[in-house]
Structure formats: structure tokens, C-alpha cells
């Protein structure tokens, strides 16, 4: 039996026995994404239906660039999708602090307020949307609904 083992070892190339074991490799640390990459990842996850992943990606983008209206608005939209309206309203308001004339963000704020049953607040935001974009049909229709609801109460 020893002879068989000796013959098997002798048949191996010399380098196979002479090399020391490879040192353990440390796991590669992930390279942090840029704000733009995090935002793009958020959009991708959002569209794929991974809302929690999208929220995390948008928050990563905002950590690096807090003034990104697109990331803040998309974060609000993701929060709305989860029914977290109060948080969404807060994000939309923060985006409007950066650009108060952003009609799209203001409309999304109005929708979040409307879904929160804060109809008078939604109506005020919709009026501002229509000041910025008078032909915004969705805002006109939603404002009409807000006014109908206010006459019923």
C-alpha cells in the first residue's frame, strides 16, 4: 500500500507538492454606488416591483445628494405605493423646498394628501399645480372631485 501511495505521489508534477496552500482571500468589499447609480438602481427596482429595495436605493442616492428632486420624488412615490402617505408627504414637501415650482412633485403631493383623506390640503396643492400648468387635466379632475367632497361634508 505504501508503494502505491509513493508511486501516486511520484506521478504528480513537482509543482503540485511544492506550492504552499493559497492564503485565505478576504471577501471583496462592495464598491459603493454613486448617487446616479443608486438612483438608477432605485428606478429599476421600483419598476420591477421591489418597492422596499427601491426605497433603500433612493435613500442611498439622497444620502450622497440630498438636493436630488428626482430621487426624493421617486422615494415619495414608493412610499405611497406602500400606503405610507405621511412619509410620502414629507418627502414631497422636502422636494418642493428645493423647487417650489415643480408641478409634477406638487401634483404627487396632492395625490398623497388626497389618499390620506386630507382633501382640503390636496385641493390647495392642486390649485397651485393649475397655476403652474393650467391645462393639467388630471389636476383639474382631481380638484373637481375634492370640491365635490367638500360640499358633502
N, C-alpha and C positions, 0 to 999 in steps of 0.2 A: 504494500500500500504506500509506503514511503517512497518507493521508487516511482510509482505512478504520479505522485504529487510532485516529486522532484523533476520528472520529465515534463509535466504540465507547466511548471514554473519556468523551466528552461526554454520552453517553446514560446513564452511571452517575449515581446520585444523588451529590450533593456529599459527603455524609457518608461514602460508601464510600471515597473517596480521602483524606479529611481525617483519618481516625482512625489513630492510631499502632497498630502491632501490639500485641496484648494481651501483657502481661508473662507470662513463664512462671509457671505456678502450681506451688507446691510440693505434692508429694503429701500428702494429708491423713494425719496421723498417727492410727493407730487409737486409739480411746479404750479404756483398759484396762477389763476387765470387773471387776465386784465379785466378791467371794468367792461370793456366792449365784449370780450369773450364770455364773461359771466352773463351779461345781458342777452347775448345771442343764445346762450345755453338755456336761459330762462324762457325765452320765446319758444325754443324747440320743445322744452319740457311742457310748457303751457299748452302748446298745440297738440302734443301727444297725450294730454290729459293728466300728466303728473303735476298736479297743482301744488302739492307740498314741495316738490323738487323745484318747481318754477319760483315759488316764494323764496326759497333759500338762495337760488341763483340771483334773483332780483336784489335781495338784501346784500349779497356779496358785491354786486355792482355798485350799490348805493354806499356801501362801506368805503369804497375807493373814490367814488364820485357822487357825493350827496346831492349835487345840483342837477342830476340827470332826471329830467322830467319824464322821459320815456320809460325809464326803469320804475320810477315812482308811480306813474300812471298804470303801468302793467301790474305792479305789485297790488295796487288798489283793485284792479280787475280780478286778479287771482283771489284776493280776499273776499270779494263779492261772490265769486263762484263757490266759495266755501260757506257763504252765509255770514261772514264776519264783517258785517256792514259798518260797525263803529270804527273798526281798524281801517277799513277801506276809506271811509270819510276822512279820517285823519291823514291818510296818505295823499288823497286828492287835494286836501287843503294845503298840505305842505308843498305839493307841486304848484299850486296856484300862488303860493308865496313867491315862488321863483318867477312865474309868468302868469299874472292875473288875467291876461287876455287870451289864454289858451282855451278856445271854445270846446275842444274835444274833452279836455280834462274836466272843464266845468260841467259839461253835459254828463259825463260819467259820475261826477259828484252828485248831480241832481238825481240820477238813477239810483245811486246808493241811498240817498236820503229818502227817495220815494219808496224803495223797498224796505226801508226802516220805518215806514209809516210816518215820516216827518214831512208830510205833504206840503205844508206852508213853506218850509225851508226849501224843498225841492222846487216849488213854484218860483221862489225868488231867484234861485240859481238859473232856472230855465229862462226867466225874463232877461237875465244877463247874457245867456247864450244867444238869445234872439237879438239882443243889442249888437252883439259881435257878428252874428251870422243870421240876418233876418229871414233867410229862406230855408233855414234848417227845419225840414218837415218833421223829423222825429221830435224835436224840441217843441214845435207847435202843437203836435198831437198830445204829447205828454202834458204840456201846460194846460191844454183844454181839459184833460182828464183831472188834473189837480184842481182846476177851478170847479169842475162838476162835483168833485168830492167835497170841496169846501162849502158848497151850497147845501149839501146834505147834512152837514153837522151843525 
